[in-house]
Amino acid sequence: MSLDDPIAASDLAVQPSPAAAAAGLPSSFACFVTGTDTEIGKTLTSSALLHALVQRGVRACGMKPVAAGAELRDGELHNEDADSLIAAGNVTMLRSLTTPYMLKEPAAPHIAAALEGVSIEPVPILAAYLEIAAASDAVVVEGVGGFRVPLSADYDSADLAQQLELPVILVVGMRLGCISQALLTVEAVQARGLKVVGWVANTLEVEMRFLDENIDALIERIPAPLLGRVPRLAQPSAEAAAAYLDFTGLPNWPAQRPNN
């Protein structure tokens, strides 16, 4: 498949049943989590989203379409980020669906894929997303690296986000230079016709100088609400990060469901 013949998830999307529409049930929640760089807290934020969704009483599943740096354990490839999303959600799906491309080399995906003779293509990812969405009330898709990371010679993570057509949550790793990184990422997201619906300030340094001033500058310039400030956690976990974040204003965020 060529990007000259683009496909979007909505072209194949499972439509809500007439009964659900007649009952006035809300649309399912789904989002794409990207970041200003690699190793800046995308997985922590994605896991916190899934934890909060599970606490709402919905069926929530995470997806890491492409993961590099996998290790073989018990006859199966595992990646720390992908495993974290599985642990935070409550929907059990095949790993081949939650991470269609699990690569061994901890390198840029197009390099890792080439080393294994693998070609990263959009159709398997979009098909896997639709299968996950059909089995879940909420899906959190975590990108790889920053917003525009090469996946092959003519396909990158921005193309993938555009094809999924999901609202975007931006994780900003708070460090020197993050203002420019964040604003350029927002521009890149908007250039693909997508919308940043919220952003997270994730503290990377024990003591960042002018942290508050940097966050204030981003609040003034990012056209989306700040979902929260995650401090540098002694023991990072989905639950610990979720305590600092408020997702209730996100589009289609589910209402609390009663316990069965």
Backbone as numpy.savetxt, mean C-alpha at the origin, in Angstrom:
# Nx Ny Nz CAx CAy CAz Cx Cy Cz
1.60 -8.33 -22.77 0.77 -7.13 -22.77 1.64 -5.88 -22.77
1.29 -4.92 -23.56 2.05 -3.68 -23.66 1.31 -2.56 -22.97
2.08 -1.60 -22.47 1.44 -0.43 -21.86 0.79 0.47 -22.90
1.08 0.18 -24.19 0.37 0.89 -25.23 -1.08 0.43 -25.33
-1.36 -0.72 -24.70 -2.72 -1.27 -24.65 -3.08 -1.44 -23.18
-3.28 -0.33 -22.46 -3.40 -0.38 -21.00 -4.64 -1.12 -20.53
-4.49 -1.71 -19.34 -5.62 -2.37 -18.70 -5.75 -1.79 -17.30
-6.94 -1.63 -16.84 -7.17 -1.14 -15.48 -8.00 -2.16 -14.74
-7.85 -2.16 -13.42 -8.60 -3.11 -12.61 -10.09 -2.95 -12.82
-10.53 -1.71 -13.07 -11.96 -1.47 -13.24 -12.50 -2.13 -14.50
-11.60 -2.42 -15.47 -12.04 -3.09 -16.70 -12.51 -4.51 -16.41
-11.97 -5.10 -15.33 -12.29 -6.48 -14.99 -12.99 -6.59 -13.65
-13.32 -5.44 -13.06 -13.75 -5.43 -11.67 -15.03 -6.22 -11.43
-15.07 -6.85 -10.26 -16.28 -7.53 -9.82 -17.26 -6.48 -9.36
-18.42 -6.43 -9.95 -19.40 -5.41 -9.63 -20.18 -5.80 -8.38
-20.57 -4.82 -7.54 -21.37 -5.13 -6.38 -22.72 -5.71 -6.79
-23.24 -6.62 -5.98 -24.49 -7.28 -6.32 -25.64 -6.29 -6.25
-26.69 -6.48 -7.05 -27.85 -5.59 -6.99 -28.46 -5.57 -5.60
-28.44 -6.72 -4.90 -29.01 -6.77 -3.55 -28.25 -5.85 -2.61
-26.92 -5.87 -2.73 -26.11 -5.01 -1.86 -26.36 -3.55 -2.16
-26.45 -3.23 -3.45 -26.71 -1.84 -3.83 -28.07 -1.39 -3.33
-29.08 -2.28 -3.46 -30.43 -1.93 -3.02 -30.48 -1.74 -1.52
-29.64 -2.48 -0.80 -29.62 -2.36 0.66 -28.85 -1.14 1.13
-28.22 -0.45 0.19 -27.48 0.75 0.54 -26.17 0.46 1.25
-25.59 -0.72 0.98 -24.33 -1.07 1.63 -23.21 -0.20 1.07
-22.25 0.21 1.91 -21.18 1.07 1.45 -20.22 0.33 0.53
-19.51 1.08 -0.31 -18.50 0.48 -1.17 -17.37 -0.07 -0.32
-16.68 -1.06 -0.86 -15.56 -1.64 -0.14 -14.43 -0.63 -0.03
-13.61 -0.78 1.01 -12.45 0.08 1.19 -11.25 -0.54 0.49
-10.50 0.27 -0.22 -9.25 -0.17 -0.81 -8.34 1.04 -0.98
-7.05 0.81 -0.88 -6.10 1.91 -1.06 -4.76 1.38 -1.53
-3.96 2.28 -2.05 -2.60 1.98 -2.48 -1.66 2.80 -1.60
-0.75 2.12 -0.91 0.17 2.81 0.00 1.53 2.96 -0.69
1.96 4.20 -0.83 3.27 4.47 -1.40 4.08 5.30 -0.42
5.33 5.55 -0.77 6.20 6.29 0.14 7.16 7.19 -0.59
7.86 8.01 0.17 8.82 8.93 -0.41 10.13 8.23 -0.77
10.30 7.00 -0.30 11.54 6.27 -0.55 11.33 4.84 -0.07
12.38 4.05 -0.12 12.33 2.72 0.45 12.73 2.79 1.93
12.25 1.82 2.71 12.58 1.74 4.14 12.16 3.00 4.90
10.95 3.48 4.64 10.48 4.68 5.34 9.15 4.44 6.08
8.68 3.19 6.12 7.50 2.90 6.93 6.25 2.53 6.17
6.36 2.16 4.89 5.17 1.75 4.15 4.53 0.51 4.75
5.36 -0.48 5.07 4.82 -1.73 5.62 4.20 -1.50 6.99
4.84 -0.69 7.81 4.29 -0.39 9.13 2.93 0.30 8.99
2.83 1.27 8.09 1.55 1.96 7.88 0.51 1.03 7.29
0.89 0.23 6.31 -0.05 -0.72 5.70 -0.55 -1.72 6.73
0.33 -2.20 7.58 -0.06 -3.14 8.64 -0.98 -2.47 9.65
-0.70 -1.19 9.96 -1.56 -0.44 10.87 -2.96 -0.27 10.27
-3.03 0.00 8.97 -4.32 0.08 8.29 -5.09 -1.23 8.43
-4.42 -2.33 8.17 -5.07 -3.64 8.25 -5.52 -3.94 9.69
-4.68 -3.60 10.65 -5.06 -3.80 12.06 -6.32 -3.01 12.39
-6.36 -1.75 11.96 -7.53 -0.91 12.25 -8.77 -1.46 11.56
-8.63 -1.97 10.36 -9.77 -2.54 9.63 -10.29 -3.79 10.32
-9.38 -4.64 10.76 -9.79 -5.85 11.49 -10.52 -5.48 12.77
-10.04 -4.43 13.45 -10.70 -3.97 14.67 -12.11 -3.45 14.38
-12.34 -3.02 13.15 -13.67 -2.57 12.73 -14.62 -3.73 12.47
-14.07 -4.93 12.42 -14.91 -6.10 12.20 -15.10 -6.48 10.75
-14.19 -6.02 9.87 -14.32 -6.34 8.45 -13.25 -7.35 8.04
-13.48 -7.98 6.92 -12.51 -8.91 6.34 -11.48 -8.08 5.58
-10.25 -8.05 6.08 -9.22 -7.19 5.52 -8.02 -8.02 5.08
-7.52 -7.70 3.88 -6.38 -8.43 3.33 -5.36 -7.46 2.77
-4.11 -7.74 3.03 -3.03 -6.93 2.46 -2.46 -7.59 1.23
-1.87 -6.77 0.37 -1.26 -7.26 -0.86 0.04 -6.51 -1.11
1.10 -7.25 -1.32 2.40 -6.69 -1.72 2.72 -7.29 -3.08
2.27 -6.66 -4.17 2.36 -7.30 -5.48 3.76 -7.75 -5.87
4.76 -6.94 -5.50 6.15 -7.26 -5.84 6.99 -7.10 -4.59
7.73 -8.14 -4.24 8.59 -8.08 -3.06 9.95 -8.67 -3.42
11.01 -7.94 -3.14 12.37 -8.42 -3.38 13.07 -8.64 -2.04
13.88 -9.67 -1.98 14.56 -10.00 -0.74 13.86 -11.10 0.02
13.49 -12.17 -0.70 12.77 -13.29 -0.08 13.74 -14.41 0.28
13.39 -15.12 1.34 14.19 -16.25 1.80 13.34 -17.51 1.83
13.96 -18.64 1.54 13.25 -19.91 1.54 13.17 -20.45 2.96
11.95 -20.64 3.44 11.72 -21.23 4.76 10.61 -22.27 4.66
10.91 -23.46 5.15 9.92 -24.55 5.13 9.40 -24.79 3.71
10.29 -24.68 2.74 9.93 -24.97 1.37 9.14 -23.88 0.68
9.05 -22.69 1.30 8.26 -21.60 0.72 9.03 -20.29 0.86
8.94 -19.45 -0.17 9.61 -18.16 -0.11 8.85 -17.21 0.81
9.59 -16.52 1.67 9.00 -15.57 2.60 9.72 -14.23 2.47
8.96 -13.17 2.57 9.50 -11.82 2.60 8.93 -11.14 3.83
9.79 -10.41 4.55 9.38 -9.82 5.83 8.19 -8.88 5.68
8.21 -8.03 4.65 7.10 -7.09 4.45 5.81 -7.83 4.13
5.89 -8.79 3.21 4.70 -9.55 2.83 4.15 -10.32 4.01
5.04 -10.89 4.82 4.59 -11.64 6.01 3.91 -10.72 7.01
4.39 -9.50 7.13 3.79 -8.54 8.07 2.35 -8.22 7.67
2.12 -8.07 6.37 0.76 -7.78 5.91 -0.16 -8.97 6.15
0.35 -10.16 5.92 -0.46 -11.36 6.17 -0.84 -11.43 7.64
0.12 -11.17 8.51 -0.13 -11.25 9.95 -1.13 -10.20 10.42
-1.15 -9.04 9.79 -2.03 -7.94 10.22 -3.46 -8.12 9.73
-3.66 -8.81 8.62 -5.00 -9.01 8.09 -5.68 -10.22 8.69
-6.91 -10.48 8.24 -7.65 -11.64 8.76 -8.28 -12.47 7.65
-7.82 -12.27 6.42 -8.28 -13.06 5.28 -7.12 -13.90 4.79
-7.31 -15.20 4.72 -6.25 -16.10 4.28 -6.36 -16.34 2.78
-5.32 -15.94 2.07 -5.25 -16.14 0.62 -3.91 -16.80 0.30
-3.81 -17.40 -0.86 -2.56 -17.98 -1.30 -1.50 -16.88 -1.41
-0.27 -17.21 -1.02 0.82 -16.24 -1.14 1.06 -15.85 -2.59
0.74 -16.74 -3.51 0.90 -16.42 -4.92 -0.08 -15.34 -5.37
-1.11 -15.08 -4.58 -2.04 -14.00 -4.86 -1.65 -12.73 -4.12
-1.32 -12.84 -2.84 -0.98 -11.64 -2.07 0.36 -11.06 -2.51
1.25 -11.90 -3.03 2.51 -11.41 -3.61 2.80 -12.23 -4.87
2.24 -11.82 -6.00 2.44 -12.58 -7.23 3.91 -12.69 -7.66
4.70 -11.67 -7.32 6.12 -11.70 -7.69 6.97 -11.62 -6.43
7.42 -12.79 -5.97 8.27 -12.91 -4.79 9.68 -13.22 -5.28
10.57 -12.25 -5.13 11.91 -12.34 -5.70 12.96 -12.50 -4.60
14.00 -13.25 -4.88 14.98 -13.59 -3.85 15.98 -12.47 -3.59
16.48 -11.84 -4.65 17.55 -10.86 -4.48 17.03 -9.56 -3.86
17.66 -9.07 -2.77 17.25 -7.78 -2.19 17.78 -6.61 -3.01
17.12 -6.35 -4.12 17.57 -5.33 -5.06 16.35 -4.70 -5.71
16.57 -3.69 -6.53 15.47 -3.10 -7.29 14.75 -4.23 -8.04
13.41 -4.19 -8.09 12.65 -5.31 -8.64 13.05 -5.72 -10.05
13.31 -4.75 -10.94 13.66 -5.13 -12.31 14.99 -5.86 -12.37
15.89 -5.54 -11.44 17.18 -6.23 -11.38 16.99 -7.63 -10.80
16.25 -7.71 -9.68 16.00 -9.01 -9.04 15.27 -9.95 -9.98
14.29 -9.41 -10.71 13.52 -10.24 -11.64 14.40 -10.74 -12.78
15.26 -9.88 -13.31 16.14 -10.28 -14.41 17.09 -11.39 -13.98
17.57 -11.33 -12.75 18.46 -12.36 -12.23 17.78 -13.73 -12.19
16.46 -13.73 -12.01 15.71 -14.98 -11.92 15.04 -15.35 -13.25
15.25 -14.53 -14.27 14.64 -14.80 -15.55 13.13 -14.60 -15.53
12.69 -13.69 -14.67 11.25 -13.42 -14.50 10.91 -12.08 -15.15
9.77 -12.03 -15.80 9.26 -10.78 -16.35 8.03 -10.35 -15.55
8.11 -9.19 -14.92 6.99 -8.70 -14.11 5.96 -8.07 -15.04
4.78 -8.65 -15.08 3.71 -8.22 -15.98 2.50 -7.76 -15.17
1.70 -6.83 -15.72 0.56 -6.31 -14.97 -0.60 -7.28 -14.80
-0.88 -8.12 -15.80 -2.09 -8.94 -15.76 -2.14 -9.86 -14.54
-1.08 -10.61 -14.20 -1.15 -11.45 -13.00 -1.42 -10.66 -11.72
-0.87 -9.45 -11.65 -1.07 -8.62 -10.45 -2.52 -8.16 -10.37
-3.05 -7.66 -11.48 -4.43 -7.17 -11.48 -5.42 -8.30 -11.23
-5.15 -9.47 -11.82 -6.03 -10.62 -11.60 -6.00 -11.05 -10.14
-4.82 -11.04 -9.53 -4.70 -11.40 -8.12 -5.44 -10.40 -7.24
-5.29 -9.10 -7.57 -6.00 -8.07 -6.80 -7.51 -8.29 -6.84
-8.04 -8.57 -8.00 -9.48 -8.76 -8.13 -9.96 -9.98 -7.35
-9.14 -11.03 -7.33 -9.52 -12.22 -6.55 -9.51 -11.91 -5.06
-8.52 -11.15 -4.61 -8.45 -10.76 -3.20 -9.64 -9.86 -2.85
-9.92 -8.89 -3.72 -11.02 -7.96 -3.47 -12.36 -8.69 -3.39
-12.53 -9.73 -4.19 -13.78 -10.48 -4.18 -13.97 -11.26 -2.89
-12.86 -11.58 -2.21 -12.93 -12.39 -0.98 -12.84 -11.53 0.28
-12.72 -10.22 0.12 -12.47 -9.33 1.26 -13.42 -8.14 1.25
-13.56 -7.51 2.42 -14.28 -6.25 2.52 -13.35 -5.06 2.32
-12.06 -5.28 2.52 -11.08 -4.20 2.43 -9.75 -4.76 1.96
-9.08 -4.01 1.09 -7.78 -4.43 0.57 -6.80 -3.27 0.70
-5.63 -3.56 1.24 -4.55 -2.58 1.32 -3.41 -3.08 0.45
-3.10 -2.32 -0.60 -2.02 -2.68 -1.52 -0.80 -1.83 -1.20
0.30 -2.48 -0.89 1.53 -1.75 -0.59 2.44 -1.76 -1.81
2.91 -0.59 -2.20 3.83 -0.48 -3.31 5.22 -0.96 -2.93
6.16 -0.70 -3.81 7.55 -1.11 -3.58 8.44 0.12 -3.74
9.33 0.35 -2.76 10.20 1.51 -2.82 9.41 2.80 -2.82
9.80 3.74 -3.68 9.05 4.97 -3.83 7.91 4.79 -4.82
7.36 5.91 -5.32 6.18 5.79 -6.18 6.51 5.27 -7.57
7.69 5.62 -8.08 8.03 5.20 -9.44 9.30 4.36 -9.43
9.10 3.06 -9.32 10.20 2.10 -9.28 10.10 1.17 -10.48
11.15 1.02 -11.27 11.08 0.12 -12.44 10.75 -1.31 -12.03
9.81 -1.91 -12.73 9.47 -3.32 -12.54 9.96 -4.14 -13.73
10.05 -3.51 -14.89 10.60 -4.12 -16.10 11.06 -2.99 -17.00
11.43 -3.32 -18.23 11.94 -2.30 -19.14 10.90 -1.24 -19.47
9.62 -1.62 -19.50 8.57 -0.67 -19.90 7.40 -0.63 -18.93
7.66 -0.96 -17.68 6.58 -1.02 -16.69 7.16 -0.67 -15.33
6.48 0.24 -14.61 6.97 0.60 -13.28 5.82 0.65 -12.28
6.16 0.93 -11.03 5.16 0.88 -9.96 4.12 1.99 -10.10
4.46 3.10 -10.75 3.47 4.14 -11.01 2.44 3.66 -12.03
2.89 2.90 -13.03 1.96 2.29 -13.98 0.98 1.37 -13.25
1.51 0.57 -12.33 0.68 -0.34 -11.56 -0.36 0.41 -10.75
0.06 1.45 -10.06 -0.88 2.24 -9.26 -1.97 2.83 -10.15
-1.58 3.30 -11.32 -2.54 3.89 -12.25 -3.55 2.85 -12.72
-3.10 1.63 -12.96 -3.99 0.57 -13.41 -4.94 0.10 -12.31
-4.47 0.10 -11.08 -5.34 -0.29 -9.96 -6.40 0.77 -9.68
-6.08 2.02 -9.99 -7.02 3.14 -9.84 -7.53 3.29 -8.39
-6.64 3.12 -7.44 -7.02 3.22 -6.03 -6.59 4.57 -5.46
-7.32 5.05 -4.45 -6.84 6.24 -3.73 -5.50 5.93 -3.06
-4.66 6.94 -2.98 -3.28 6.75 -2.53 -3.08 7.33 -1.14
-2.40 6.55 -0.31 -1.93 7.04 0.99 -0.42 7.15 0.91
0.10 8.31 1.25 1.53 8.59 1.15 2.18 8.53 2.52
3.25 7.74 2.63 4.04 7.69 3.86 5.29 8.53 3.65
5.46 9.53 4.49 6.62 10.41 4.40 7.60 10.04 5.49
8.79 9.60 5.08 9.84 9.33 6.05 10.45 10.64 6.49
10.26 10.99 7.76 10.68 12.30 8.25 12.19 12.35 8.46
12.84 13.04 7.55 14.28 13.27 7.63 14.62 14.45 6.73
15.85 14.93 6.81 16.26 16.06 6.00 16.03 15.75 4.52
15.33 16.64 3.83 15.04 16.45 2.42 13.66 15.89 2.14
12.92 15.55 3.21 11.63 14.89 3.02 10.57 15.81 2.41
10.69 17.13 2.59 9.68 18.03 2.04 9.67 17.95 0.52
10.85 18.08 -0.09 10.93 17.98 -1.54 10.49 16.61 -2.03
10.95 15.56 -1.36 10.57 14.20 -1.75 9.06 14.02 -1.72
8.44 14.52 -0.67 7.00 14.34 -0.51 6.23 15.11 -1.58
6.61 16.36 -1.81 5.88 17.18 -2.79 6.07 16.67 -4.21
7.25 16.17 -4.53 7.48 15.59 -5.84 6.66 14.31 -6.01
6.55 13.53 -4.94 5.75 12.31 -5.01 4.28 12.64 -5.22
3.78 13.64 -4.52 2.38 14.06 -4.70 2.15 14.48 -6.15
3.07 15.25 -6.71 2.94 15.66 -8.11 2.92 14.46 -9.05
3.77 13.48 -8.78 3.83 12.28 -9.63 2.54 11.49 -9.54
1.97 11.39 -8.34 0.69 10.69 -8.15 -0.41 11.40 -8.94
-0.47 12.71 -8.80 -1.50 13.49 -9.48 -1.34 13.42 -10.99
-0.10 13.36 -11.48 0.15 13.28 -12.92 -0.41 12.00 -13.52
-0.60 10.97 -12.68 -1.18 9.71 -13.14 -2.71 9.69 -12.99
-3.27 10.83 -12.64 -4.72 10.90 -12.50 -5.23 10.30 -11.21
-4.34 10.12 -10.25 -4.71 9.54 -8.96 -4.76 10.62 -7.89
-5.37 10.29 -6.76 -5.54 11.27 -5.69 -4.91 10.77 -4.40
-4.09 11.63 -3.80 -3.58 11.35 -2.45 -4.69 11.71 -1.47
-5.18 10.73 -0.73 -6.30 10.96 0.19 -5.87 11.12 1.64
-4.59 10.91 1.89 -4.09 11.09 3.24 -2.60 10.79 3.26
-1.92 11.31 4.29 -0.49 11.04 4.40 -0.10 10.85 5.85
1.00 10.13 6.03 1.49 9.77 7.36 2.90 10.30 7.53
3.16 10.94 8.66 4.51 11.39 9.00 5.14 10.32 9.87
6.10 9.60 9.31 6.74 8.51 10.05 8.15 8.93 10.48
8.37 8.96 11.77 9.64 9.42 12.32 10.72 8.37 12.13
11.81 8.75 11.47 12.90 7.81 11.20 14.08 8.00 12.14
14.27 9.21 12.62 15.42 9.52 13.45 14.99 9.73 14.89
15.87 9.37 15.80 15.56 9.53 17.23 15.26 10.98 17.54
16.07 11.88 17.02 15.84 13.31 17.23 16.11 14.04 15.91
15.03 14.33 15.18 15.17 15.09 13.95 15.02 16.57 14.28
15.97 17.36 13.87 15.89 18.80 14.11 14.74 19.38 13.30
13.99 20.25 13.91 12.88 20.96 13.25 11.81 20.01 12.71
11.58 18.94 13.44 10.56 17.97 13.02 9.19 18.63 12.88
8.77 19.37 13.88 7.46 20.02 13.85 7.36 20.99 12.68
8.43 21.75 12.44 8.41 22.73 11.36 8.30 22.03 10.00
8.97 20.90 9.84 8.87 20.14 8.60 7.46 19.61 8.39
6.85 19.09 9.44 5.48 18.58 9.33 4.52 19.72 9.01
4.71 20.87 9.65 3.84 22.02 9.37 3.95 22.44 7.90
5.17 22.41 7.36 5.37 22.80 5.96 4.64 21.83 5.03
4.64 20.55 5.38 3.95 19.55 4.57 2.43 19.68 4.70
1.95 19.98 5.89 0.51 20.18 6.09 0.01 21.31 5.20
0.82 22.35 5.08 0.44 23.51 4.26 0.43 23.19 2.77
1.21 22.20 2.35 1.44 22.00 0.92 0.84 20.72 0.34
0.59 19.72 1.15 -0.01 18.49 0.63 -1.53 18.62 0.69
-2.21 18.48 -0.44 -3.67 18.67 -0.48 -4.43 17.44 0.00
-4.07 16.98 1.19 -4.71 15.81 1.79 -4.46 15.87 3.29
-5.32 15.28 4.09 -5.16 15.36 5.54 -4.00 14.52 6.07
-3.38 15.03 7.10 -2.39 14.26 7.85 -3.13 13.22 8.69
-2.82 11.95 8.48 -3.51 10.88 9.21 -2.90 10.64 10.58
-1.70 11.15 10.78 -1.08 11.00 12.09 0.44 11.02 11.99
1.05 11.16 13.17 2.51 11.16 13.30 2.91 9.92 14.08
3.68 9.06 13.44 4.15 7.85 14.12 5.55 8.12 14.65
5.74 8.03 15.96 7.07 8.26 16.51 7.99 7.08 16.21
9.24 7.23 16.52 10.17 6.10 16.39 9.82 5.11 17.50
9.29 3.98 17.13 8.78 3.02 18.10 9.88 2.07 18.56
9.94 1.83 19.88 10.92 0.90 20.42 10.68 -0.51 19.89
9.40 -0.88 19.79 9.02 -2.18 19.24 7.92 -1.97 18.20
8.30 -1.71 16.96 7.31 -1.42 15.92 6.35 -2.59 15.71
5.07 -2.25 15.62 4.05 -3.27 15.36 2.85 -2.56 14.75
1.99 -3.35 14.10 0.78 -2.79 13.50 -0.06 -2.11 14.56
-0.24 -2.76 15.69 -1.08 -2.21 16.75 -0.49 -0.93 17.33
0.83 -0.94 17.55 1.48 0.24 18.13 1.38 1.44 17.18
1.61 1.22 15.89 1.52 2.32 14.93 0.10 2.82 14.78
-0.87 1.91 14.77 -2.28 2.28 14.60 -2.76 3.21 15.70
-2.15 3.12 16.88 -2.55 3.96 18.01 -2.29 5.45 17.72
-1.41 5.74 16.77 -1.06 7.13 16.46 -1.74 7.62 15.18
-2.59 6.81 14.58 -3.16 7.14 13.28 -4.68 7.14 13.32
-5.28 8.04 12.56 -6.74 8.13 12.46 -7.13 8.00 10.99
-7.72 6.86 10.65 -8.09 6.58 9.28 -9.56 6.85 8.99
-10.30 7.31 9.97 -11.76 7.36 9.83 -12.25 8.33 8.76
-11.41 9.26 8.33 -11.83 10.20 7.29 -11.52 9.74 5.88
-10.93 8.55 5.74 -10.59 8.06 4.41 -11.84 7.65 3.64
-11.83 7.77 2.31 -12.99 7.38 1.51 -13.37 5.92 1.73
-14.67 5.69 1.99 -15.22 4.35 2.18 -14.67 3.62 3.40
-14.13 4.38 4.36 -13.66 3.73 5.59 -14.89 3.10 6.28
-14.81 1.83 6.63 -16.02 1.14 7.13 -16.41 1.58 8.54
-17.71 1.54 8.76 -18.23 1.78 10.11 -17.93 0.57 10.98
-17.91 0.78 12.28 -17.69 -0.31 13.21 -18.81 -1.35 13.07
-18.44 -2.61 12.91 -19.44 -3.67 12.80 -19.60 -4.37 14.13
-20.82 -4.77 14.47 -21.04 -5.45 15.75 -20.35 -6.80 15.77
-19.92 -7.21 16.95 -19.33 -8.54 17.08 -20.40 -9.60 16.92
-20.01 -10.65 16.21 -20.97 -11.75 16.01 -21.10 -12.59 17.28
